[in-house]
Amino acid sequence: MFRRVLIANRGEIALRILRACRELGVQTVAVYTKVDADLLHLKFADETVCISERSYLDASSMVVAAKNFACDAIHPGYGFLAENADFAELIEAEGLSFIGPDAGTISSMGDKSNARAMAMTFGLNPVPGSDGSVENLAEAKSIASEVGYPLVVKAAHGGGGRGIRMVSGASEFENAFAEAQAEALALFSNGEMYIEKFLDRARHIEVQVMGDGAGNVIHLGSRECSLQRKQQKLMEEAPAVNIPADDLQMLLDLSVRMAGGLGYRNAGTLEFLYQEGDFYFIEMNTRLQVEHPVSECVTGIDLVKLQLEVAASGRLGFNQEEITIEGHAIECRINAEDGQFNPSPGLVYDLEMPGGPGVRVDSHLYNGYTVPHEYDALIAKIITFDNTRHGAIVRMKRALDEFALKGINHSVEIHKRILDHESFKNATVDTNFLQREIVRSRPLAHL
């Protein structure tokens, strides 16, 4: 096992990684920016180092800090540098371990159009669309007419729901393509785009995998991630329900086959759309997911500890037959946002977190903490687990009722409305459910 790990992230995921390290007897070095000097995990780290004024994107500074503090490895968490192939390559070139896939895999899967083509070689069908990436408007228009409307324009090197536009008809295409490409250039420094058919009643299903880098791969079951707004997930569940068992098993097997064929190392997630009995590959995320806790609840496996163990030893330590999926888990992402989904930074006080049987809270909040405006709005993840899906829903309602804070707006009320909706209770939601049934049905200004 590693002696010391640098945590190249912030917020709840930095605290999550730190706790896993401490339980494994691994020392931690926590980086932070000047505006983040009061983060909770800094109080528990063995060493702390200010990395920048505001940014967590300086790969060289991360590696220098890791070497200065005699770290063996760097854990990137999610977001920021987590899927940056140059970062992974730099870490390993300096003799450190990157707790994630190798740089070649990150680069290969980071090119979404390339990932689509590769998925087909392993028997997975991508969403109908362009065969590869497109860079200019004329080519894009031609492909769009072949794919047919409605469709989606996506950044080939994007992520996190950015660089994406839905297009209803030909008259909207030029503006949508220009906007998506401009956003992709600004955020990812790459303007390559690709085009997919828009599936209007699709569900978002994903498969959690873990590999040792030598072709041995296991899955930790499926997740339902259909509850999202503008490609940003709000609520997740494990396992996915209302899918024929044979179809779901086929998806799990093919996901393992693809990851094994890639020689995949560490944690990853294959994402799919499911509509009218068919699965369509979207992308592979080469990192830990925000929603990993629901998979942990139904498998009893600590994914972050497993990441550390696999990175240190190069071995998985168990096989697929030793993994069982039991019960049901739900995660609600609580964001610091008002009823119009605008960020709501500010001082937190009178904070009360839920607890009790089957309730887990991953959060870096505490009374007196100031939520900054510079970073993502996620402030807490409330996870509930029970033997049945109904039990997990009931428990989540109770947990959301117990959650309270003052000083900033937050998104708890929208989660309550989702939980009370018949479509959610019956597990018949799709990726457009939130906008169609919740946002449009009643104004959210007073949430």
Beta strands, then each sheet from edge to edge (+ up, - down):
strand 1: 4-7
strand 2: 27-33
strand 3: 47-52
strand 4: 73-75
strand 5: 97-98
strand 6: 151-155
strand 7: 164-167
strand 8: 193-197
strand 9: 203-212
strand 10: 217-229
strand 11: 232-238
strand 12: 265-275
strand 13: 278-285
strand 14: 328-335
strand 15: 346-347
strand 16: 349-352
strand 17: 359-363
strand 18: 370-371
strand 19: 378-386
strand 20: 404-406
sheet 1: 3+ 2+ 1+ 4+ 5+
sheet 2: 7+ 6- 8+
sheet 3: 13+ 12- 9+ 10- 11+ 14- 19+ 17-
sheet 4: 15+ 18-
sheet 5: 16+ 20-
end
